[in-house]
Amino acid sequence: MIPGFVSTTADFSENLFGDPKRVVIRMSVPIALALLVQYLNSVVDMFWVSGLGADAIAGVSVVTPIYSAIISIGTGIGIGASYAISKRIGAGDKASATNASSQAFVMTLIVGILTIPVLYLSLESMIDYMGASDIFDLCYSYVYPMIFASPLLMIGGLFAGSLRGEGASTRAMVVLIIAAIFNIVLDPIFIYTLGYGIAGAAYATVLSAAISTVPILYWYILKKDVAVPIKLKGFRFTRDEVRSISEVGFPQTAELMFMSLISIVFVRYVAVAGGTDLVAVFEIAWRIAIILMVPAHAISLAFVPVLSASFGMGDSGRAKNILSLGLKISISIMILIAFITYFAAPILAEVMTLSEDAMILRDPVRDMLRVCALAFPAFSLVYSSAALLQSMGKGMSSLVITVVRNISIAAVYAVISVGGVISHMWWGFAMTEIIFGFIGITIALLVFRIYCRKFPSLNNNM
């Protein structure tokens, strides 16, 4: 146990400072379970909505980037908090870790409140830009409740990051799983039993987010057994903690929001190429693909606190061992999943297109899944390179790579959408991700080599 830190959570010390051969697995398994349930929730959400028809699927698909942008803020600041907290734990500085946790919480609330008027005033123009004015009412009904619940929807991601920062990955998992499971249960009740239709899916999401705050309140306020608490008495922002959170959290928030908002551009070009039916194909296949890429994503999220703690301790030799092992595991798993996906694509497509008017989407969904599977191993490099840069406080470098990568994908979509073969859009996407996977990891490893010169323990091993 690091001096000055007290926690009854069993995974606090072992997850951050245990055997380097085990910490990646110990941290990533709970994260993977949480992500799996979350993404499964998004697929189940689409499954229930599909019963309302193809227009409802398209409506959810069109405004999903807006919802994702809201979630991205909490997740981004949470990753910043994870970096700041774990680095201070590694250095044994409890006061600074507590300040970082508290300031990340306040930042999230402030940004969440400011988000409401911004999204509300720009909603109509965004839907119109995406070429979905003919289904505006469906889009509006789905996203409107979530806009006004923005601060609540951001809290889950923030606390998941803060808890991972102190090594409590199991608790972070509980928060996210509770929200997802309740959403899965409440979806059919609000959509069909209560008769709210597509708006019911949004109400279920908001209520589930509220329920997921219960264990957070219990751990932080009632039980008070977290290693890094939140203290608001005499609160004030301090330069060191704000800078530490910001150097990773703000670029990561911008990165996630950019990825969500550029999806609006993707949707626009997909709609130009094949109308709202092709938008539905894009959304269904991508939701399935996101689930299949959970192992790579989970390992990358585990990298941030574990590597940051190692750097905080000044032990970059440990960081190198953790990074090497994590990359090998991530790439191996994703190669296997890509192989399985290619053969299972017809079954996955059928499960997601059960209603009669959605059956026309089945073959295109299958085809997109098979092409996307080619890029699965590259996503290990995409995710891991971003996490490695963030663990060194180089969030801006990760942001730049992500922006260039996604603009490149948008350019490919734009060119192919005008008179091109629709299936070539998916091939363009896959090839672009593979190229930038190698570019990203190369840049991250070069920065890592330079960064580790601060630590003599690694000089002879690089």
MARTI-772542 format. One record per residue (C-alpha): residue in one letter; x, y, z; chain. Coordinates in Angstrom, 2 decimals. Layout:
N
[bake "A", [X, Y, Z], "A"]
...
//
This chain:
462
[bake "M", [0.00, 0.00, 0.00], "A"]
[bake "I", [1.24, 3.49, -0.81], "A"]
[bake "P", [1.81, 5.53, 2.38], "A"]
[bake "G", [-1.00, 7.97, 3.19], "A"]
[bake "F", [-3.65, 6.10, 1.18], "A"]
[bake "V", [-6.26, 3.99, 2.95], "A"]
[bake "S", [-8.93, 1.96, 1.19], "A"]
[bake "T", [-10.86, -1.20, 1.98], "A"]
[bake "T", [-11.09, -2.08, -1.71], "A"]
[bake "A", [-9.09, -5.23, -2.33], "A"]
[bake "D", [-7.84, -4.20, -5.74], "A"]
[bake "F", [-6.38, -0.79, -4.85], "A"]
[bake "S", [-2.73, -1.77, -4.33], "A"]
[bake "E", [-2.50, -4.89, -6.49], "A"]
[bake "N", [-4.09, -3.28, -9.54], "A"]
[bake "L", [-1.65, -0.40, -9.65], "A"]
[bake "F", [1.49, -1.76, -8.02], "A"]
[bake "G", [1.29, -5.55, -8.26], "A"]
[bake "D", [3.15, -7.93, -10.57], "A"]
[bake "P", [3.56, -6.20, -13.97], "A"]
[bake "K", [2.59, -9.48, -15.65], "A"]
[bake "R", [-0.78, -9.40, -13.93], "A"]
[bake "V", [-1.81, -5.76, -13.53], "A"]
[bake "V", [-3.00, -5.34, -17.13], "A"]
[bake "I", [-5.30, -8.34, -16.79], "A"]
[bake "R", [-6.48, -7.37, -13.30], "A"]
[bake "M", [-7.42, -3.88, -14.46], "A"]
[bake "S", [-8.69, -4.68, -17.95], "A"]
[bake "V", [-11.04, -7.58, -17.17], "A"]
[bake "P", [-13.48, -5.48, -15.08], "A"]
[bake "I", [-13.21, -2.68, -17.66], "A"]
[bake "A", [-13.95, -5.16, -20.46], "A"]
[bake "L", [-17.00, -6.50, -18.64], "A"]
[bake "A", [-18.30, -2.98, -18.11], "A"]
[bake "L", [-17.71, -2.01, -21.74], "A"]
[bake "L", [-19.25, -5.24, -22.96], "A"]
[bake "V", [-22.45, -4.66, -21.02], "A"]
[bake "Q", [-22.51, -0.99, -22.06], "A"]
[bake "Y", [-22.12, -1.79, -25.74], "A"]
[bake "L", [-24.49, -4.73, -25.48], "A"]
[bake "N", [-26.93, -2.22, -24.08], "A"]
[bake "S", [-26.54, -0.07, -27.19], "A"]
[bake "V", [-27.26, -3.08, -29.39], "A"]
[bake "V", [-30.26, -4.12, -27.28], "A"]
[bake "D", [-31.43, -0.51, -27.40], "A"]
[bake "M", [-31.29, -0.65, -31.19], "A"]
[bake "F", [-32.98, -4.06, -31.14], "A"]
[bake "W", [-36.00, -2.72, -29.24], "A"]
[bake "V", [-36.13, 0.40, -31.39], "A"]
[bake "S", [-36.00, -1.76, -34.54], "A"]
[bake "G", [-39.44, -3.03, -33.63], "A"]
[bake "L", [-40.73, 0.49, -34.35], "A"]
[bake "G", [-39.53, 0.26, -37.97], "A"]
[bake "A", [-36.67, 1.34, -40.21], "A"]
[bake "D", [-37.42, 5.06, -39.73], "A"]
[bake "A", [-37.01, 4.69, -35.97], "A"]
[bake "I", [-33.67, 2.93, -36.48], "A"]
[bake "A", [-32.54, 5.74, -38.76], "A"]
[bake "G", [-33.75, 8.37, -36.27], "A"]
[bake "V", [-31.67, 6.88, -33.47], "A"]
[bake "S", [-28.72, 6.47, -35.85], "A"]
[bake "V", [-28.81, 10.12, -36.89], "A"]
[bake "V", [-28.72, 11.61, -33.38], "A"]
[bake "T", [-26.51, 8.99, -31.73], "A"]
[bake "P", [-23.43, 11.21, -32.36], "A"]
[bake "I", [-25.05, 13.94, -30.25], "A"]
[bake "Y", [-25.67, 11.53, -27.38], "A"]
[bake "S", [-22.12, 10.21, -27.78], "A"]
[bake "A", [-20.76, 13.76, -27.55], "A"]
[bake "I", [-22.51, 14.20, -24.20], "A"]
[bake "I", [-21.08, 10.95, -22.85], "A"]
[bake "S", [-17.66, 11.84, -24.25], "A"]
[bake "I", [-17.33, 14.84, -21.95], "A"]
[bake "G", [-17.70, 12.77, -18.79], "A"]
[bake "T", [-15.50, 10.00, -20.16], "A"]
[bake "G", [-12.81, 12.44, -21.30], "A"]
[bake "I", [-12.58, 14.28, -17.99], "A"]
[bake "G", [-12.70, 10.88, -16.27], "A"]
[bake "I", [-9.63, 9.73, -18.21], "A"]
[bake "G", [-7.91, 12.99, -17.26], "A"]
[bake "A", [-8.82, 12.33, -13.63], "A"]
[bake "S", [-7.55, 8.75, -13.93], "A"]
[bake "Y", [-4.18, 10.03, -15.16], "A"]
[bake "A", [-3.89, 12.77, -12.54], "A"]
[bake "I", [-5.00, 10.60, -9.61], "A"]
[bake "S", [-2.90, 7.53, -10.41], "A"]
[bake "K", [0.24, 9.59, -11.05], "A"]
[bake "R", [-0.15, 11.28, -7.66], "A"]
[bake "I", [-0.82, 7.95, -5.97], "A"]
[bake "G", [2.40, 6.65, -7.50], "A"]
[bake "A", [4.21, 9.66, -6.05], "A"]
[bake "G", [2.52, 9.14, -2.65], "A"]
[bake "D", [0.84, 12.58, -2.69], "A"]
[bake "K", [-2.65, 12.03, -1.24], "A"]
[bake "A", [-3.57, 15.72, -0.91], "A"]
[bake "S", [-2.94, 16.40, -4.60], "A"]
[bake "A", [-4.79, 13.23, -5.59], "A"]
[bake "T", [-7.82, 14.35, -3.58], "A"]
[bake "N", [-7.66, 17.81, -5.13], "A"]
[bake "A", [-7.53, 16.28, -8.60], "A"]
[bake "S", [-10.56, 14.09, -7.88], "A"]
[bake "S", [-12.57, 17.01, -6.49], "A"]
[bake "Q", [-11.71, 19.39, -9.30], "A"]
[bake "A", [-12.53, 16.84, -11.99], "A"]
[bake "F", [-15.98, 16.43, -10.43], "A"]
[bake "V", [-16.68, 20.17, -10.39], "A"]
[bake "M", [-15.38, 20.55, -13.95], "A"]
[bake "T", [-17.82, 17.90, -15.12], "A"]
[bake "L", [-20.80, 19.59, -13.47], "A"]
[bake "I", [-19.94, 22.99, -14.92], "A"]
[bake "V", [-19.39, 21.68, -18.44], "A"]
[bake "G", [-22.54, 19.54, -18.21], "A"]
[bake "I", [-24.71, 22.51, -17.34], "A"]
[bake "L", [-23.21, 24.63, -20.13], "A"]
[bake "T", [-23.78, 21.83, -22.63], "A"]
[bake "I", [-27.58, 21.99, -22.31], "A"]
[bake "P", [-28.22, 25.35, -24.04], "A"]
[bake "V", [-25.50, 24.75, -26.64], "A"]
[bake "L", [-27.00, 21.47, -27.86], "A"]
[bake "Y", [-30.59, 22.62, -27.54], "A"]
[bake "L", [-30.03, 25.69, -29.73], "A"]
[bake "S", [-28.04, 23.80, -32.38], "A"]
[bake "L", [-30.12, 20.61, -32.51], "A"]
[bake "E", [-32.38, 21.49, -35.45], "A"]
[bake "S", [-29.50, 22.65, -37.66], "A"]
[bake "M", [-27.47, 19.49, -36.89], "A"]
[bake "I", [-30.34, 17.18, -37.80], "A"]
[bake "D", [-30.95, 19.14, -40.98], "A"]
[bake "Y", [-27.25, 19.00, -41.86], "A"]
[bake "M", [-27.29, 15.20, -41.56], "A"]
[bake "G", [-30.04, 15.06, -44.17], "A"]
[bake "A", [-32.68, 13.74, -41.79], "A"]
[bake "S", [-35.27, 16.52, -41.93], "A"]
[bake "D", [-37.88, 13.99, -43.10], "A"]
[bake "I", [-37.59, 12.13, -39.78], "A"]
[bake "F", [-36.94, 15.21, -37.62], "A"]
[bake "D", [-39.71, 14.39, -35.11], "A"]
[bake "L", [-38.25, 10.95, -34.40], "A"]
[bake "C", [-34.73, 12.36, -33.99], "A"]
[bake "Y", [-35.98, 15.12, -31.71], "A"]
[bake "S", [-38.06, 12.77, -29.54], "A"]
[bake "Y", [-35.06, 10.53, -28.91], "A"]
[bake "V", [-32.34, 13.06, -28.14], "A"]
[bake "Y", [-34.32, 15.85, -26.42], "A"]
[bake "P", [-34.58, 14.20, -22.95], "A"]
[bake "M", [-30.89, 13.32, -22.99], "A"]
[bake "I", [-29.81, 16.88, -23.76], "A"]
[bake "F", [-31.48, 18.15, -20.59], "A"]
[bake "A", [-29.95, 15.30, -18.58], "A"]
[bake "S", [-26.43, 16.06, -19.84], "A"]
[bake "P", [-24.77, 16.59, -16.40], "A"]
[bake "L", [-26.28, 13.34, -15.11], "A"]
[bake "L", [-25.16, 11.38, -18.17], "A"]
[bake "M", [-21.60, 12.70, -17.79], "A"]
[bake "I", [-21.21, 11.73, -14.14], "A"]
[bake "G", [-20.92, 7.99, -14.77], "A"]
[bake "G", [-17.91, 8.36, -17.06], "A"]
[bake "L", [-16.23, 10.81, -14.69], "A"]
[bake "F", [-16.49, 8.52, -11.66], "A"]
[bake "A", [-15.54, 5.44, -13.68], "A"]
[bake "G", [-12.29, 7.23, -14.58], "A"]
[bake "S", [-11.69, 8.48, -11.03], "A"]
[bake "L", [-12.20, 5.00, -9.56], "A"]
[bake "R", [-9.90, 3.42, -12.14], "A"]
[bake "G", [-7.32, 6.06, -11.23], "A"]
[bake "E", [-7.14, 4.70, -7.69], "A"]
[bake "G", [-7.08, 1.10, -8.89], "A"]
[bake "A", [-10.72, 0.34, -8.03], "A"]
[bake "S", [-11.57, -1.01, -11.48], "A"]
[bake "T", [-14.22, -3.36, -10.08], "A"]
[bake "R", [-16.14, -0.45, -8.61], "A"]
[bake "A", [-15.86, 1.46, -11.86], "A"]
[bake "M", [-17.31, -1.61, -13.54], "A"]
[bake "V", [-20.25, -1.72, -11.12], "A"]
[bake "V", [-21.23, 1.89, -11.88], "A"]
[bake "L", [-21.27, 1.35, -15.64], "A"]
[bake "I", [-22.92, -2.07, -15.52], "A"]
[bake "I", [-25.77, -0.86, -13.30], "A"]
[bake "A", [-26.60, 1.89, -15.81], "A"]
[bake "A", [-26.47, -0.55, -18.73], "A"]
[bake "I", [-28.50, -3.34, -17.12], "A"]
[bake "F", [-31.25, -1.03, -15.94], "A"]
[bake "N", [-31.42, 0.49, -19.40], "A"]
[bake "I", [-31.79, -2.97, -20.96], "A"]
[bake "V", [-34.63, -3.78, -18.56], "A"]
[bake "L", [-36.40, -0.43, -18.82], "A"]
[bake "D", [-36.21, -0.07, -22.62], "A"]
[bake "P", [-39.15, -2.34, -23.54], "A"]
[bake "I", [-41.19, -1.01, -20.62], "A"]
[bake "F", [-40.89, 2.63, -21.68], "A"]
[bake "I", [-40.99, 1.97, -25.43], "A"]
[bake "Y", [-43.87, -0.53, -25.60], "A"]
[bake "T", [-45.57, -1.10, -22.24], "A"]
[bake "L", [-45.91, 2.61, -21.42], "A"]
[bake "G", [-46.24, 3.47, -25.12], "A"]
[bake "Y", [-43.64, 6.26, -25.32], "A"]
[bake "G", [-42.15, 4.86, -28.52], "A"]
[bake "I", [-38.71, 6.10, -29.50], "A"]
[bake "A", [-38.75, 8.69, -26.70], "A"]
[bake "G", [-39.10, 5.80, -24.24], "A"]
[bake "A", [-35.58, 4.64, -25.12], "A"]
[bake "A", [-34.27, 8.04, -24.06], "A"]
[bake "Y", [-36.26, 8.07, -20.81], "A"]
[bake "A", [-34.88, 4.63, -19.97], "A"]
[bake "T", [-31.32, 5.87, -20.56], "A"]
[bake "V", [-31.73, 8.90, -18.31], "A"]
[bake "L", [-33.40, 6.96, -15.48], "A"]
[bake "S", [-30.74, 4.26, -15.63], "A"]
[bake "A", [-28.00, 6.89, -15.34], "A"]
[bake "A", [-29.70, 8.28, -12.24], "A"]
[bake "I", [-29.91, 4.82, -10.65], "A"]
[bake "S", [-26.20, 4.20, -11.31], "A"]
[bake "T", [-25.27, 7.12, -9.04], "A"]
[bake "V", [-26.57, 5.23, -5.98], "A"]
[bake "P", [-23.39, 3.17, -5.39], "A"]
[bake "I", [-21.29, 6.29, -6.06], "A"]
[bake "L", [-23.11, 8.15, -3.29], "A"]
[bake "Y", [-22.72, 5.15, -1.00], "A"]
[bake "W", [-18.95, 4.78, -1.47], "A"]
[bake "Y", [-18.08, 8.47, -1.42], "A"]
[bake "I", [-20.58, 9.87, 1.11], "A"]
[bake "L", [-21.94, 7.10, 3.35], "A"]
[bake "K", [-19.24, 4.43, 3.53], "A"]
[bake "K", [-16.35, 6.83, 2.85], "A"]
[bake "D", [-13.91, 4.06, 1.98], "A"]
[bake "V", [-12.51, 5.31, -1.31], "A"]
[bake "A", [-8.75, 5.82, -1.45], "A"]
[bake "V", [-9.15, 9.25, -3.06], "A"]
[bake "P", [-12.25, 11.09, -1.79], "A"]
[bake "I", [-13.97, 14.20, -3.12], "A"]
[bake "K", [-13.80, 17.20, -0.80], "A"]
[bake "L", [-15.87, 20.27, -1.64], "A"]
[bake "K", [-15.48, 22.15, 1.66], "A"]
[bake "G", [-13.34, 25.20, 0.97], "A"]
[bake "F", [-13.13, 24.11, -2.67], "A"]
[bake "R", [-11.10, 26.12, -5.13], "A"]
[bake "F", [-9.40, 25.31, -8.40], "A"]
[bake "T", [-5.62, 24.95, -8.14], "A"]
[bake "R", [-3.23, 25.37, -11.05], "A"]
[bake "D", [-1.30, 22.11, -10.73], "A"]
[bake "E", [-4.35, 19.85, -10.54], "A"]
[bake "V", [-6.29, 21.71, -13.23], "A"]
[bake "R", [-3.28, 21.55, -15.53], "A"]
[bake "S", [-2.74, 17.86, -14.83], "A"]
[bake "I", [-6.37, 16.95, -15.50], "A"]
[bake "S", [-6.52, 19.27, -18.49], "A"]
[bake "E", [-3.38, 18.06, -20.25], "A"]
[bake "V", [-5.07, 14.69, -20.70], "A"]
[bake "G", [-8.74, 15.27, -19.86], "A"]
[bake "F", [-9.48, 18.21, -22.13], "A"]
[bake "P", [-7.69, 16.81, -25.19], "A"]
[bake "Q", [-9.37, 13.45, -24.54], "A"]
[bake "T", [-12.75, 15.14, -24.19], "A"]
[bake "A", [-12.10, 17.07, -27.39], "A"]
[bake "E", [-10.94, 13.84, -29.04], "A"]
[bake "L", [-14.04, 11.88, -28.04], "A"]
[bake "M", [-16.36, 14.74, -28.91], "A"]
[bake "F", [-14.63, 15.20, -32.24], "A"]
[bake "M", [-15.07, 11.49, -32.96], "A"]
[bake "S", [-18.74, 11.76, -32.04], "A"]
[bake "L", [-19.38, 14.94, -34.00], "A"]
[bake "I", [-17.45, 13.88, -37.07], "A"]
[bake "S", [-19.78, 10.90, -37.09], "A"]
[bake "I", [-22.35, 13.48, -38.14], "A"]
[bake "V", [-20.21, 14.07, -41.23], "A"]
[bake "F", [-19.91, 10.31, -41.75], "A"]
[bake "V", [-23.68, 9.95, -41.50], "A"]
[bake "R", [-24.18, 12.77, -43.99], "A"]
[bake "Y", [-21.98, 11.14, -46.63], "A"]
[bake "V", [-23.49, 7.73, -45.96], "A"]
[bake "A", [-26.95, 9.28, -46.41], "A"]
[bake "V", [-25.83, 10.92, -49.66], "A"]
[bake "A", [-24.63, 7.55, -50.94], "A"]
[bake "G", [-27.63, 5.44, -49.94], "A"]
[bake "G", [-30.26, 7.37, -47.97], "A"]
[bake "T", [-31.51, 6.64, -44.46], "A"]
[bake "D", [-31.50, 2.86, -45.07], "A"]
[bake "L", [-27.72, 2.94, -45.52], "A"]
[bake "V", [-27.44, 5.10, -42.38], "A"]
[bake "A", [-29.23, 2.33, -40.49], "A"]
[bake "V", [-26.81, -0.25, -41.95], "A"]
[bake "F", [-23.85, 1.88, -40.87], "A"]
[bake "E", [-25.18, 2.30, -37.33], "A"]
[bake "I", [-26.15, -1.35, -36.80], "A"]
[bake "A", [-22.85, -2.74, -38.09], "A"]
[bake "W", [-20.78, -0.21, -36.15], "A"]
[bake "R", [-22.58, -0.98, -32.88], "A"]
[bake "I", [-21.79, -4.66, -33.33], "A"]
[bake "A", [-18.17, -3.87, -34.26], "A"]
[bake "I", [-17.72, -1.71, -31.15], "A"]
[bake "I", [-18.72, -4.68, -28.97], "A"]
[bake "L", [-16.28, -6.95, -30.74], "A"]
[bake "M", [-13.44, -4.46, -30.15], "A"]
[bake "V", [-14.00, -4.38, -26.36], "A"]
[bake "P", [-10.79, -6.28, -25.45], "A"]
[bake "A", [-8.57, -3.76, -27.25], "A"]
[bake "H", [-10.46, -0.83, -25.76], "A"]
[bake "A", [-10.39, -2.28, -22.23], "A"]
[bake "I", [-6.65, -2.92, -22.28], "A"]
[bake "S", [-6.02, 0.63, -23.47], "A"]
[bake "L", [-8.16, 2.07, -20.67], "A"]
[bake "A", [-6.20, -0.05, -18.17], "A"]
[bake "F", [-2.94, 1.33, -19.57], "A"]
[bake "V", [-3.67, 4.92, -18.48], "A"]
[bake "P", [-3.78, 4.49, -14.66], "A"]
[bake "V", [-1.26, 1.64, -14.53], "A"]
[bake "L", [1.36, 3.36, -16.70], "A"]
[bake "S", [0.71, 6.74, -15.04], "A"]
[bake "A", [1.27, 5.21, -11.61], "A"]
[bake "S", [4.52, 3.66, -12.82], "A"]
[bake "F", [5.70, 7.02, -14.13], "A"]
[bake "G", [4.64, 8.65, -10.86], "A"]
[bake "M", [6.88, 6.16, -9.05], "A"]
[bake "G", [9.72, 6.92, -11.45], "A"]
[bake "D", [9.78, 3.28, -12.57], "A"]
[bake "S", [9.70, 3.36, -16.35], "A"]
[bake "G", [11.20, -0.14, -16.62], "A"]
[bake "R", [7.96, -1.38, -15.12], "A"]
[bake "A", [6.03, 0.77, -17.60], "A"]
[bake "K", [7.87, -0.83, -20.52], "A"]
[bake "N", [7.09, -4.36, -19.31], "A"]
[bake "I", [3.41, -3.54, -18.85], "A"]
[bake "L", [3.15, -1.91, -22.26], "A"]
[bake "S", [4.85, -4.79, -24.08], "A"]
[bake "L", [2.68, -7.45, -22.45], "A"]
[bake "G", [-0.54, -5.48, -22.94], "A"]
[bake "L", [0.11, -4.91, -26.64], "A"]
[bake "K", [0.82, -8.60, -27.26], "A"]
[bake "I", [-2.38, -9.65, -25.50], "A"]
[bake "S", [-4.51, -7.01, -27.23], "A"]
[bake "I", [-3.30, -7.76, -30.77], "A"]
[bake "S", [-3.58, -11.54, -30.33], "A"]
[bake "I", [-7.15, -11.34, -29.06], "A"]
[bake "M", [-8.25, -8.97, -31.84], "A"]
[bake "I", [-6.81, -11.22, -34.58], "A"]
[bake "L", [-8.88, -14.10, -33.19], "A"]
[bake "I", [-12.03, -11.98, -32.96], "A"]
[bake "A", [-11.57, -10.73, -36.54], "A"]
[bake "F", [-11.41, -14.32, -37.79], "A"]
[bake "I", [-14.56, -15.33, -35.88], "A"]
[bake "T", [-16.44, -12.20, -36.98], "A"]
[bake "Y", [-15.95, -12.92, -40.67], "A"]
[bake "F", [-17.79, -16.24, -40.38], "A"]
[bake "A", [-20.37, -15.10, -37.81], "A"]
[bake "A", [-21.35, -11.92, -39.69], "A"]
[bake "P", [-24.53, -13.38, -41.30], "A"]
[bake "I", [-25.86, -14.48, -37.90], "A"]
[bake "L", [-25.08, -11.13, -36.26], "A"]
[bake "A", [-26.76, -9.25, -39.11], "A"]
[bake "E", [-29.87, -11.42, -38.85], "A"]
[bake "V", [-30.22, -10.89, -35.10], "A"]
[bake "M", [-30.16, -7.12, -35.58], "A"]
[bake "T", [-32.71, -7.01, -38.43], "A"]
[bake "L", [-35.63, -9.08, -37.22], "A"]
[bake "S", [-38.55, -6.82, -38.12], "A"]
[bake "E", [-40.06, -7.29, -41.58], "A"]
[bake "D", [-39.14, -3.87, -42.97], "A"]
[bake "A", [-35.63, -4.09, -41.51], "A"]
[bake "M", [-34.82, -7.35, -43.31], "A"]
[bake "I", [-33.66, -5.44, -46.39], "A"]
[bake "L", [-30.71, -4.22, -44.30], "A"]
[bake "R", [-29.46, -7.73, -43.49], "A"]
[bake "D", [-27.04, -8.37, -46.37], "A"]
[bake "P", [-25.46, -4.88, -46.31], "A"]
[bake "V", [-24.90, -5.18, -42.53], "A"]
[bake "R", [-23.21, -8.55, -43.07], "A"]
[bake "D", [-20.94, -7.12, -45.75], "A"]
[bake "M", [-19.93, -4.09, -43.69], "A"]
[bake "L", [-19.13, -6.29, -40.67], "A"]
[bake "R", [-16.85, -8.53, -42.70], "A"]
[bake "V", [-14.87, -5.62, -44.09], "A"]
[bake "C", [-14.61, -3.86, -40.72], "A"]
[bake "A", [-13.25, -7.07, -39.14], "A"]
[bake "L", [-10.09, -6.61, -41.20], "A"]
[bake "A", [-9.29, -3.50, -39.18], "A"]
[bake "F", [-9.87, -5.06, -35.72], "A"]
[bake "P", [-6.17, -5.82, -35.00], "A"]
[bake "A", [-5.28, -2.27, -36.07], "A"]
[bake "F", [-7.63, -0.92, -33.40], "A"]
[bake "S", [-5.34, -2.47, -30.78], "A"]
[bake "L", [-2.69, -0.08, -32.08], "A"]
[bake "V", [-5.12, 2.86, -32.35], "A"]
[bake "Y", [-6.40, 2.50, -28.78], "A"]
[bake "S", [-3.04, 1.62, -27.21], "A"]
[bake "S", [-1.14, 4.48, -28.85], "A"]
[bake "A", [-3.70, 6.97, -27.53], "A"]
[bake "A", [-3.50, 5.47, -24.02], "A"]
[bake "L", [0.30, 5.48, -24.02], "A"]
[bake "L", [0.41, 9.16, -24.97], "A"]
[bake "Q", [-2.20, 10.01, -22.33], "A"]
[bake "S", [-0.27, 8.18, -19.60], "A"]
[bake "M", [2.68, 10.48, -20.34], "A"]
[bake "G", [0.49, 13.60, -20.25], "A"]
[bake "K", [0.67, 13.97, -24.05], "A"]
[bake "G", [-3.08, 14.21, -24.59], "A"]
[bake "M", [-2.70, 16.85, -27.28], "A"]
[bake "S", [-0.58, 14.50, -29.41], "A"]
[bake "S", [-3.28, 11.85, -29.16], "A"]
[bake "L", [-5.89, 14.43, -30.17], "A"]
[bake "V", [-3.93, 15.51, -33.26], "A"]
[bake "I", [-3.54, 11.90, -34.45], "A"]
[bake "T", [-7.24, 11.23, -33.92], "A"]
[bake "V", [-8.30, 14.39, -35.76], "A"]
[bake "V", [-6.10, 13.61, -38.77], "A"]
[bake "R", [-7.24, 9.98, -38.81], "A"]
[bake "N", [-10.95, 10.80, -38.74], "A"]
[bake "I", [-10.65, 13.63, -41.27], "A"]
[bake "S", [-8.97, 11.13, -43.57], "A"]
[bake "I", [-11.88, 8.72, -43.14], "A"]
[bake "A", [-14.34, 11.56, -43.82], "A"]
[bake "A", [-12.45, 12.43, -47.00], "A"]
[bake "V", [-12.64, 8.81, -48.15], "A"]
[bake "Y", [-16.40, 8.77, -47.48], "A"]
[bake "A", [-16.89, 12.09, -49.27], "A"]
[bake "V", [-15.12, 10.91, -52.43], "A"]
[bake "I", [-16.84, 7.52, -52.58], "A"]
[bake "S", [-20.32, 8.88, -51.71], "A"]
[bake "V", [-20.45, 10.80, -54.99], "A"]
[bake "G", [-20.98, 8.17, -57.66], "A"]
[bake "G", [-18.82, 5.50, -56.04], "A"]
[bake "V", [-19.60, 1.90, -55.10], "A"]
[bake "I", [-21.24, 1.93, -51.66], "A"]
[bake "S", [-19.32, -1.08, -50.38], "A"]
[bake "H", [-16.07, 0.75, -51.14], "A"]
[bake "M", [-16.89, 3.12, -48.24], "A"]
[bake "W", [-16.32, 0.27, -45.79], "A"]
[bake "W", [-13.09, -0.77, -47.54], "A"]
[bake "G", [-11.87, 2.83, -47.41], "A"]
[bake "F", [-12.65, 2.98, -43.69], "A"]
[bake "A", [-10.83, -0.29, -42.93], "A"]
[bake "M", [-7.71, 0.61, -44.91], "A"]
[bake "T", [-7.51, 4.08, -43.34], "A"]
[bake "E", [-7.75, 2.64, -39.81], "A"]
[bake "I", [-5.01, 0.10, -40.55], "A"]
[bake "I", [-2.66, 2.77, -41.90], "A"]
[bake "F", [-3.23, 5.11, -38.95], "A"]
[bake "G", [-2.94, 2.26, -36.47], "A"]
[bake "F", [0.68, 1.83, -37.51], "A"]
[bake "I", [1.30, 5.58, -37.70], "A"]
[bake "G", [-0.16, 6.14, -34.23], "A"]
[bake "I", [1.78, 3.41, -32.44], "A"]
[bake "T", [5.03, 4.47, -34.15], "A"]
[bake "I", [4.62, 8.05, -32.94], "A"]
[bake "A", [3.61, 6.94, -29.43], "A"]
[bake "L", [6.63, 4.64, -29.07], "A"]
[bake "L", [9.00, 7.39, -30.24], "A"]
[bake "V", [7.54, 9.77, -27.64], "A"]
[bake "F", [7.79, 6.98, -25.06], "A"]
[bake "R", [11.48, 6.49, -25.84], "A"]
[bake "I", [12.16, 10.21, -25.36], "A"]
[bake "Y", [10.01, 10.41, -22.22], "A"]
[bake "C", [11.81, 7.47, -20.61], "A"]
[bake "R", [15.16, 9.24, -20.80], "A"]
[bake "K", [14.06, 10.91, -17.56], "A"]
[bake "F", [14.38, 7.50, -15.90], "A"]
[bake "P", [17.85, 5.89, -15.90], "A"]
[bake "S", [16.33, 2.48, -15.10], "A"]
[bake "L", [15.14, 2.16, -18.70], "A"]
[bake "N", [18.02, 3.67, -20.65], "A"]
[bake "N", [19.74, 0.32, -21.14], "A"]
[bake "N", [16.61, -1.47, -22.23], "A"]
[bake "M", [15.27, 0.73, -25.01], "A"]
//
